[in-house]
Amino acid sequence: MQNFILSGHTKDMIKERKISEDWVWRTIKNPDWKNSGKDGNIHYFKGITEHEERILHVVVNPNITPMKVVTVFF
C-alpha cells in the first residue's frame, strides 16, 4: 500500500501469527474504527470475516515517511 511500509517486527508477526498481509492493508484502508493512542501511533481495527470475525489490530507510526506499520495482532 502506498505511503506505508511494514517494520521487520510486523513481517515477523505476520508469519508467526498467520495473518494475511492483505488483511493488514484492508484494515488500514477501510477500518471498522481507529483511534490515536497515547503513544502517538494510530490504531486501526477491523473484524476479519475469514478469521471468525476476530478483530485485527494494526498499529501505525504516522510520524515518519513513509508511515510504518509497527505491529499487528488479533
Buried (B, 14 or more C-beta within 10 A) or exposed (E): BEEBEBBEEBBEBBEEEEBEBEBBBBBBEEBEEBEEEEEEBBBBBBEBEEBEEEBBBBBBBEEEEEBBBBBBEE
